[in-house]
Amino acid sequence: MVNCVKLGRKAEGLKMPPYPGPLGQRIFENVSQEAWKQWLGHQTTLINEYRLTPYEPKARKFLEEEMEKFFFGAGSTKPEGYVPPSQ
């Protein structure tokens, strides 16, 4: 159980750090599984809308910065003009 910074409540934590380095450890200690799933959905939107190639260093740096904002900052916003797919 962790006090999830994204959800603002106690929730089930991650089983292991989901990302390498200090940011991954910080996420492991402060982010729930539910919030991590929210990030994965948002990350997919960012990759698709900005047509990112995640293995490129510039794209990885951008995604890492957005991840930091999503969990510990003011939040990561959807790309400008983004329209969610209809159900």
Number of C-alpha atoms within 10 A of each C-alpha: 14 16 16 23 16 19 13 9 12 14 17 15 21 19 9 11 17 14 13 8 9 10 15 16 15 16 24 21 18 21 28 25 17 15 21 20 11 13 18 12 10 18 19 12 16 20 14 12 15 11 10 16 12 13 8 9 10 12 16 14 12 14 18 15 13 20 21 18 14 19 21 16 12 9 13 19 12 14 12 7 7 11 9 8 5 4 3
